[in-house]
Amino acid sequence: MGRGKVQLKRIENPTSRQVTFSKRRNGLLKKAYELSVLCDAEVALLIFSPSGKAYQFSSHDMDGTLARYRSDVGLPQSNHPHSRALVWKSEMEDMKRSIISLDARLRNFAGEDLGLLSLKELKQLERQMSVGIERVRSKKRRITSEHINQLKRKYKGLQEEHSRLQKRLNQLKDVGVTTSRISDANAFSALEMAFQVNGLQN
């Protein structure tokens, strides 16, 4: 069965009205973002809640978009400080809400403040953490493998250097033995000649 039609009239229940506002506001902001990305459109959206809180989205500079709108429809340009203060206040409130949301998210990932989460939210958090842990493990395995391969290359290089030095040492030893033999032969010949000269003199 399809979804039934929602009757467009003011929701009397304050809680239901706030929940609906929150959901539809997020959907509207998402649609505005998608429109700006898909169609390369300049989009500016301002929403004021029943309590007076301001929510906004702008694909470009909000002040620039508002100035362009005023120019297109023939309204006088406004640089009133109060208007700019409202925009800044709205942006600050958005940033504060984002910080609070991110901080709560971080505490949830650390296993804190879980009592406020529903079963569905807990399952979603568990899935996200499982995916995150698997990514960390995969990264760790890759780094460990690269480190082992690097050590193997270093070890192979050291083995080759050791073999080269050992070969050089053996060559030097061979040269030393040959030189020693030549020196001994020269000394023996000199001694033999001395004996011969001495015999002739006698």
Order of alpha helices (4+ residues) and beta strands (2+ residues): alpha-beta-beta-alpha-alpha-alpha
